[in-house]
């Protein structure tokens, strides 16, 4: 399985996937930490977090997969939501909470 197939499987098999630097407990950059905090503010305590620092192939592959140059990257129900700034904006507009609610509702 190549890296693109691996990423596709991760984002489609899990409701919420965050590609980040570090882990939710120990983020290794402020943008990753801020994105984790926004998810928690929406009531999400558990989600799949992929530490791109632990896997250089995933780190480069996720940028190609999404055609987005930076990490973190958030996926909900297989769809790319965005990086830290977009996630913050979507949260401030109340849209992230709606997306999260649709995942929690089933």
ZAVO-520526 format. One record per atom (N, C-alpha, C): residue in one letter; chain; atom name; x, y, z negated; residue number from 0. Coordinates in steps of 0.1 Angstrom, whole numbers, padded with zeros to 4 digits. Last residue first. Layout:
PT | type | mol | atom | X | Y | Z | seq
PT | A | A | CA | X | Y | Z | NUM;
...
# end
This chain:
PT | type | mol | atom | X | Y | Z | seq
PT | X | A | N | -0244 | 0104 | -0144 | 105;
PT | X | A | CA | -0244 | 0092 | -0137 | 105;
PT | X | A | C | -0242 | 0093 | -0123 | 105;
PT | X | A | N | -0240 | 0125 | -0160 | 104;
PT | X | A | CA | -0253 | 0121 | -0158 | 104;
PT | X | A | C | -0254 | 0108 | -0151 | 104;
PT | X | A | N | -0213 | 0131 | -0157 | 103;
PT | X | A | CA | -0217 | 0125 | -0170 | 103;
PT | X | A | C | -0231 | 0119 | -0169 | 103;
PT | X | A | N | -0213 | 0142 | -0132 | 102;
PT | X | A | CA | -0205 | 0130 | -0134 | 102;
PT | X | A | C | -0210 | 0123 | -0147 | 102;
PT | X | A | N | -0229 | 0164 | -0135 | 101;
PT | X | A | CA | -0233 | 0154 | -0126 | 101;
PT | X | A | C | -0226 | 0141 | -0127 | 101;
PT | X | A | N | -0213 | 0178 | -0154 | 100;
PT | X | A | CA | -0226 | 0173 | -0158 | 100;
PT | X | A | C | -0231 | 0162 | -0148 | 100;
PT | X | A | N | -0192 | 0186 | -0137 | 99;
PT | X | A | CA | -0189 | 0176 | -0148 | 99;
PT | X | A | C | -0202 | 0170 | -0153 | 99;
PT | X | A | N | -0206 | 0204 | -0120 | 98;
PT | X | A | CA | -0199 | 0192 | -0115 | 98;
PT | X | A | C | -0197 | 0181 | -0125 | 98;
PT | X | A | N | -0213 | 0223 | -0140 | 97;
PT | X | A | CA | -0223 | 0215 | -0132 | 97;
PT | X | A | C | -0217 | 0203 | -0126 | 97;
PT | X | A | N | -0188 | 0232 | -0148 | 96;
PT | X | A | CA | -0197 | 0225 | -0158 | 96;
PT | X | A | C | -0208 | 0217 | -0151 | 96;
PT | X | A | N | -0180 | 0244 | -0125 | 95;
PT | X | A | CA | -0173 | 0232 | -0130 | 95;
PT | X | A | C | -0181 | 0225 | -0140 | 95;
PT | X | A | N | -0197 | 0266 | -0123 | 94;
PT | X | A | CA | -0198 | 0255 | -0113 | 94;
PT | X | A | C | -0191 | 0242 | -0118 | 94;
PT | X | A | N | -0194 | 0289 | -0137 | 93;
PT | X | A | CA | -0203 | 0279 | -0142 | 93;
PT | X | A | C | -0205 | 0266 | -0134 | 93;
PT | X | A | N | -0175 | 0306 | -0131 | 92;
PT | X | A | CA | -0187 | 0308 | -0124 | 92;
PT | X | A | C | -0198 | 0298 | -0129 | 92;
PT | X | A | N | -0154 | 0297 | -0146 | 91;
PT | X | A | CA | -0159 | 0310 | -0150 | 91;
PT | X | A | C | -0173 | 0312 | -0143 | 91;
PT | X | A | N | -0148 | 0273 | -0131 | 90;
PT | X | A | CA | -0153 | 0272 | -0145 | 90;
PT | X | A | C | -0160 | 0285 | -0149 | 90;
PT | X | A | N | -0138 | 0284 | -0108 | 89;
PT | X | A | CA | -0151 | 0276 | -0107 | 89;
PT | X | A | C | -0157 | 0274 | -0121 | 89;
PT | X | A | N | -0115 | 0296 | -0118 | 88;
PT | X | A | CA | -0126 | 0304 | -0112 | 88;
PT | X | A | C | -0139 | 0297 | -0111 | 88;
PT | X | A | N | -0101 | 0274 | -0127 | 87;
PT | X | A | CA | -0105 | 0284 | -0136 | 87;
PT | X | A | C | -0116 | 0293 | -0131 | 87;
PT | X | A | N | -0098 | 0260 | -0103 | 86;
PT | X | A | CA | -0105 | 0254 | -0113 | 86;
PT | X | A | C | -0110 | 0264 | -0124 | 86;
PT | X | A | N | -0082 | 0279 | -0090 | 85;
PT | X | A | CA | -0095 | 0276 | -0085 | 85;
PT | X | A | C | -0103 | 0270 | -0095 | 85;
PT | X | A | N | -0058 | 0278 | -0106 | 84;
PT | X | A | CA | -0066 | 0291 | -0104 | 84;
PT | X | A | C | -0080 | 0288 | -0099 | 84;
PT | X | A | N | -0051 | 0250 | -0104 | 83;
PT | X | A | CA | -0054 | 0256 | -0117 | 83;
PT | X | A | C | -0062 | 0269 | -0115 | 83;
PT | X | A | N | -0066 | 0237 | -0074 | 82;
PT | X | A | CA | -0055 | 0238 | -0084 | 82;
PT | X | A | C | -0060 | 0246 | -0096 | 82;
PT | X | A | N | -0096 | 0217 | -0066 | 81;
PT | X | A | CA | -0086 | 0228 | -0064 | 81;
PT | X | A | C | -0075 | 0227 | -0074 | 81;
PT | X | A | N | -0112 | 0196 | -0059 | 80;
PT | X | A | CA | -0118 | 0208 | -0065 | 80;
PT | X | A | C | -0108 | 0219 | -0063 | 80;
PT | X | A | N | -0117 | 0170 | -0037 | 79;
PT | X | A | CA | -0107 | 0179 | -0042 | 79;
PT | X | A | C | -0114 | 0192 | -0046 | 79;
PT | X | A | N | -0137 | 0142 | -0045 | 78;
PT | X | A | CA | -0136 | 0155 | -0038 | 78;
PT | X | A | C | -0125 | 0164 | -0045 | 78;
PT | X | A | N | -0142 | 0120 | -0061 | 77;
PT | X | A | CA | -0134 | 0118 | -0048 | 77;
PT | X | A | C | -0132 | 0131 | -0040 | 77;
PT | X | A | N | -0153 | 0130 | -0084 | 76;
PT | X | A | CA | -0161 | 0122 | -0075 | 76;
PT | X | A | C | -0155 | 0121 | -0061 | 76;
PT | X | A | N | -0130 | 0155 | -0084 | 75;
PT | X | A | CA | -0142 | 0150 | -0091 | 75;
PT | X | A | C | -0150 | 0143 | -0080 | 75;
PT | X | A | N | -0096 | 0164 | -0089 | 74;
PT | X | A | CA | -0106 | 0157 | -0080 | 74;
PT | X | A | C | -0118 | 0152 | -0089 | 74;
PT | X | A | N | -0072 | 0189 | -0092 | 73;
PT | X | A | CA | -0083 | 0182 | -0098 | 73;
PT | X | A | C | -0092 | 0176 | -0087 | 73;
PT | X | A | N | -0038 | 0193 | -0095 | 72;
PT | X | A | CA | -0049 | 0192 | -0086 | 72;
PT | X | A | C | -0060 | 0183 | -0092 | 72;
PT | X | A | N | -0012 | 0215 | -0108 | 71;
PT | X | A | CA | -0021 | 0204 | -0109 | 71;
PT | X | A | C | -0031 | 0205 | -0097 | 71;
PT | X | A | N | 0007 | 0216 | -0079 | 70;
PT | X | A | CA | 0001 | 0208 | -0089 | 70;
PT | X | A | C | -0001 | 0216 | -0101 | 70;
PT | X | A | N | 0006 | 0228 | -0045 | 69;
PT | X | A | CA | 0009 | 0229 | -0059 | 69;
PT | X | A | C | 0002 | 0219 | -0067 | 69;
PT | X | A | N | -0003 | 0229 | -0018 | 68;
PT | X | A | CA | 0011 | 0229 | -0021 | 68;
PT | X | A | C | 0015 | 0227 | -0035 | 68;
PT | X | A | N | -0025 | 0208 | -0001 | 67;
PT | X | A | CA | -0024 | 0219 | -0011 | 67;
PT | X | A | C | -0010 | 0218 | -0017 | 67;
PT | X | A | N | -0034 | 0186 | 0013 | 66;
PT | X | A | CA | -0029 | 0198 | 0020 | 66;
PT | X | A | C | -0029 | 0210 | 0011 | 66;
PT | X | A | N | -0039 | 0164 | -0001 | 65;
PT | X | A | CA | -0049 | 0175 | -0002 | 65;
PT | X | A | C | -0046 | 0186 | 0007 | 65;
PT | X | A | N | -0018 | 0148 | 0008 | 64;
PT | X | A | CA | -0031 | 0142 | 0007 | 64;
PT | X | A | C | -0042 | 0154 | 0008 | 64;
PT | X | A | N | 0005 | 0163 | 0003 | 63;
PT | X | A | CA | 0001 | 0160 | 0017 | 63;
PT | X | A | C | -0013 | 0156 | 0018 | 63;
PT | X | A | N | 0005 | 0164 | -0024 | 62;
PT | X | A | CA | 0005 | 0177 | -0017 | 62;
PT | X | A | C | 0000 | 0174 | -0003 | 62;
PT | X | A | N | 0007 | 0137 | -0031 | 61;
PT | X | A | CA | -0006 | 0144 | -0034 | 61;
PT | X | A | C | -0007 | 0157 | -0026 | 61;
PT | X | A | N | 0033 | 0131 | -0023 | 60;
PT | X | A | CA | 0022 | 0125 | -0016 | 60;
PT | X | A | C | 0009 | 0133 | -0018 | 60;
PT | X | A | N | 0050 | 0142 | -0042 | 59;
PT | X | A | CA | 0050 | 0148 | -0028 | 59;
PT | X | A | C | 0038 | 0143 | -0020 | 59;
PT | X | A | N | 0042 | 0128 | -0064 | 58;
PT | X | A | CA | 0043 | 0142 | -0065 | 58;
PT | X | A | C | 0043 | 0148 | -0051 | 58;
PT | X | A | N | 0044 | 0101 | -0056 | 57;
PT | X | A | CA | 0030 | 0107 | -0058 | 57;
PT | X | A | C | 0031 | 0122 | -0058 | 57;
PT | X | A | N | 0072 | 0100 | -0056 | 56;
PT | X | A | CA | 0064 | 0097 | -0044 | 56;
PT | X | A | C | 0050 | 0103 | -0045 | 56;
PT | X | A | N | 0080 | 0106 | -0082 | 55;
PT | X | A | CA | 0082 | 0116 | -0072 | 55;
PT | X | A | C | 0075 | 0113 | -0059 | 55;
PT | X | A | N | 0065 | 0101 | -0111 | 54;
PT | X | A | CA | 0065 | 0094 | -0098 | 54;
PT | X | A | C | 0067 | 0104 | -0087 | 54;
PT | X | A | N | 0065 | 0117 | -0133 | 53;
PT | X | A | CA | 0069 | 0103 | -0135 | 53;
PT | X | A | C | 0070 | 0095 | -0122 | 53;
PT | X | A | N | 0054 | 0140 | -0125 | 52;
PT | X | A | CA | 0068 | 0141 | -0128 | 52;
PT | X | A | C | 0074 | 0126 | -0130 | 52;
PT | X | A | N | 0027 | 0136 | -0123 | 51;
PT | X | A | CA | 0035 | 0136 | -0110 | 51;
PT | X | A | C | 0050 | 0136 | -0113 | 51;
PT | X | A | N | 0006 | 0117 | -0140 | 50;
PT | X | A | CA | 0018 | 0125 | -0143 | 50;
PT | X | A | C | 0027 | 0125 | -0130 | 50;
PT | X | A | N | -0027 | 0117 | -0138 | 49;
PT | X | A | CA | -0015 | 0111 | -0132 | 49;
PT | X | A | C | -0004 | 0121 | -0133 | 49;
PT | X | A | N | -0055 | 0109 | -0157 | 48;
PT | X | A | CA | -0044 | 0119 | -0155 | 48;
PT | X | A | C | -0032 | 0112 | -0149 | 48;
PT | X | A | N | -0088 | 0104 | -0158 | 47;
PT | X | A | CA | -0076 | 0098 | -0154 | 47;
PT | X | A | C | -0066 | 0110 | -0151 | 47;
PT | X | A | N | -0103 | 0113 | -0190 | 46;
PT | X | A | CA | -0103 | 0113 | -0175 | 46;
PT | X | A | C | -0089 | 0107 | -0171 | 46;
PT | X | A | N | -0121 | 0122 | -0218 | 45;
PT | X | A | CA | -0113 | 0112 | -0211 | 45;
PT | X | A | C | -0115 | 0113 | -0196 | 45;
PT | X | A | N | -0135 | 0144 | -0226 | 44;
PT | X | A | CA | -0123 | 0140 | -0234 | 44;
PT | X | A | C | -0115 | 0130 | -0227 | 44;
PT | X | A | N | -0153 | 0170 | -0215 | 43;
PT | X | A | CA | -0146 | 0158 | -0210 | 43;
PT | X | A | C | -0134 | 0156 | -0219 | 43;
PT | X | A | N | -0165 | 0194 | -0220 | 42;
PT | X | A | CA | -0170 | 0183 | -0228 | 42;
PT | X | A | C | -0163 | 0170 | -0223 | 42;
PT | X | A | N | -0155 | 0217 | -0210 | 41;
PT | X | A | CA | -0167 | 0212 | -0203 | 41;
PT | X | A | C | -0172 | 0199 | -0210 | 41;
PT | X | A | N | -0132 | 0219 | -0224 | 40;
PT | X | A | CA | -0142 | 0229 | -0226 | 40;
PT | X | A | C | -0155 | 0225 | -0220 | 40;
PT | X | A | N | -0117 | 0199 | -0211 | 39;
PT | X | A | CA | -0121 | 0197 | -0225 | 39;
PT | X | A | C | -0133 | 0207 | -0228 | 39;
PT | X | A | N | -0112 | 0213 | -0187 | 38;
PT | X | A | CA | -0119 | 0200 | -0187 | 38;
PT | X | A | C | -0125 | 0197 | -0201 | 38;
PT | X | A | N | -0096 | 0234 | -0197 | 37;
PT | X | A | CA | -0109 | 0237 | -0191 | 37;
PT | X | A | C | -0118 | 0224 | -0190 | 37;
PT | X | A | N | -0074 | 0220 | -0207 | 36;
PT | X | A | CA | -0082 | 0227 | -0216 | 36;
PT | X | A | C | -0096 | 0231 | -0210 | 36;
PT | X | A | N | -0063 | 0211 | -0182 | 35;
PT | X | A | CA | -0068 | 0201 | -0192 | 35;
PT | X | A | C | -0077 | 0208 | -0202 | 35;
PT | X | A | N | -0056 | 0236 | -0172 | 34;
PT | X | A | CA | -0066 | 0228 | -0165 | 34;
PT | X | A | C | -0072 | 0217 | -0174 | 34;
PT | X | A | N | -0036 | 0244 | -0190 | 33;
PT | X | A | CA | -0048 | 0252 | -0188 | 33;
PT | X | A | C | -0059 | 0244 | -0182 | 33;
PT | X | A | N | -0016 | 0224 | -0185 | 32;
PT | X | A | CA | -0022 | 0225 | -0198 | 32;
PT | X | A | C | -0035 | 0233 | -0197 | 32;
PT | X | A | N | -0010 | 0231 | -0158 | 31;
PT | X | A | CA | -0015 | 0217 | -0161 | 31;
PT | X | A | C | -0022 | 0218 | -0175 | 31;
PT | X | A | N | 0001 | 0256 | -0162 | 30;
PT | X | A | CA | -0011 | 0254 | -0154 | 30;
PT | X | A | C | -0018 | 0241 | -0156 | 30;
PT | X | A | N | 0023 | 0252 | -0179 | 29;
PT | X | A | CA | 0011 | 0259 | -0184 | 29;
PT | X | A | C | -0001 | 0258 | -0175 | 29;
PT | X | A | N | 0036 | 0219 | -0180 | 28;
PT | X | A | CA | 0036 | 0232 | -0174 | 28;
PT | X | A | C | 0023 | 0239 | -0179 | 28;
PT | X | A | N | 0035 | 0195 | -0192 | 27;
PT | X | A | CA | 0048 | 0200 | -0190 | 27;
PT | X | A | C | 0048 | 0213 | -0182 | 27;
PT | X | A | N | 0013 | 0184 | -0218 | 26;
PT | X | A | CA | 0015 | 0190 | -0205 | 26;
PT | X | A | C | 0029 | 0196 | -0204 | 26;
PT | X | A | N | 0006 | 0161 | -0237 | 25;
PT | X | A | CA | 0019 | 0168 | -0236 | 25;
PT | X | A | C | 0021 | 0174 | -0222 | 25;
PT | X | A | N | -0020 | 0151 | -0234 | 24;
PT | X | A | CA | -0015 | 0153 | -0248 | 24;
PT | X | A | C | -0002 | 0162 | -0248 | 24;
PT | X | A | N | -0021 | 0148 | -0206 | 23;
PT | X | A | CA | -0031 | 0157 | -0213 | 23;
PT | X | A | C | -0026 | 0161 | -0227 | 23;
PT | X | A | N | 0013 | 0149 | -0194 | 22;
PT | X | A | CA | 0001 | 0142 | -0198 | 22;
PT | X | A | C | -0009 | 0152 | -0205 | 22;
PT | X | A | N | 0032 | 0162 | -0166 | 21;
PT | X | A | CA | 0030 | 0157 | -0180 | 21;
PT | X | A | C | 0018 | 0150 | -0182 | 21;
PT | X | A | N | 0015 | 0179 | -0142 | 20;
PT | X | A | CA | 0029 | 0177 | -0147 | 20;
PT | X | A | C | 0027 | 0174 | -0162 | 20;
PT | X | A | N | -0012 | 0161 | -0125 | 19;
PT | X | A | CA | -0006 | 0171 | -0134 | 19;
PT | X | A | C | 0008 | 0169 | -0137 | 19;
PT | X | A | N | -0042 | 0153 | -0112 | 18;
PT | X | A | CA | -0027 | 0152 | -0109 | 18;
PT | X | A | C | -0021 | 0164 | -0116 | 18;
PT | X | A | N | -0070 | 0140 | -0125 | 17;
PT | X | A | CA | -0062 | 0152 | -0125 | 17;
PT | X | A | C | -0047 | 0148 | -0123 | 17;
PT | X | A | N | -0101 | 0128 | -0117 | 16;
PT | X | A | CA | -0087 | 0126 | -0117 | 16;
PT | X | A | C | -0080 | 0139 | -0116 | 16;
PT | X | A | N | -0131 | 0114 | -0124 | 15;
PT | X | A | CA | -0124 | 0126 | -0126 | 15;
PT | X | A | C | -0109 | 0122 | -0126 | 15;
PT | X | A | N | -0141 | 0088 | -0116 | 14;
PT | X | A | CA | -0149 | 0100 | -0115 | 14;
PT | X | A | C | -0141 | 0113 | -0115 | 14;
PT | X | A | N | -0122 | 0066 | -0095 | 13;
PT | X | A | CA | -0124 | 0073 | -0108 | 13;
PT | X | A | C | -0132 | 0085 | -0106 | 13;
PT | X | A | N | -0119 | 0057 | -0070 | 12;
PT | X | A | CA | -0122 | 0047 | -0080 | 12;
PT | X | A | C | -0125 | 0053 | -0094 | 12;
PT | X | A | N | -0110 | 0079 | -0055 | 11;
PT | X | A | CA | -0123 | 0073 | -0052 | 11;
PT | X | A | C | -0128 | 0063 | -0063 | 11;
PT | X | A | N | -0085 | 0085 | -0065 | 10;
PT | X | A | CA | -0095 | 0095 | -0065 | 10;
PT | X | A | C | -0109 | 0090 | -0062 | 10;
PT | X | A | N | -0070 | 0060 | -0061 | 9;
PT | X | A | CA | -0072 | 0067 | -0074 | 9;
PT | X | A | C | -0083 | 0077 | -0075 | 9;
PT | X | A | N | -0072 | 0056 | -0034 | 8;
PT | X | A | CA | -0078 | 0046 | -0043 | 8;
PT | X | A | C | -0080 | 0053 | -0057 | 8;
PT | X | A | N | -0057 | 0078 | -0025 | 7;
PT | X | A | CA | -0071 | 0076 | -0021 | 7;
PT | X | A | C | -0079 | 0067 | -0030 | 7;
PT | X | A | N | -0032 | 0071 | -0035 | 6;
PT | X | A | CA | -0039 | 0083 | -0040 | 6;
PT | X | A | C | -0054 | 0082 | -0037 | 6;
PT | X | A | N | -0027 | 0047 | -0020 | 5;
PT | X | A | CA | -0027 | 0047 | -0035 | 5;
PT | X | A | C | -0035 | 0059 | -0041 | 5;
PT | X | A | N | -0027 | 0057 | 0005 | 4;
PT | X | A | CA | -0037 | 0047 | 0002 | 4;
PT | X | A | C | -0039 | 0047 | -0013 | 4;
PT | X | A | N | -0004 | 0073 | 0003 | 3;
PT | X | A | CA | -0017 | 0079 | 0007 | 3;
PT | X | A | C | -0028 | 0070 | 0003 | 3;
PT | X | A | N | 0016 | 0055 | -0002 | 2;
PT | X | A | CA | 0013 | 0065 | -0012 | 2;
PT | X | A | C | -0001 | 0071 | -0009 | 2;
PT | X | A | N | 0007 | 0021 | 0009 | 1;
PT | X | A | CA | 0015 | 0034 | 0010 | 1;
PT | X | A | C | 0009 | 0044 | 0000 | 1;
PT | X | A | N | 0009 | -0012 | 0000 | 0;
PT | X | A | CA | 0000 | 0000 | 0000 | 0;
PT | X | A | C | 0009 | 0012 | 0000 | 0;
# end
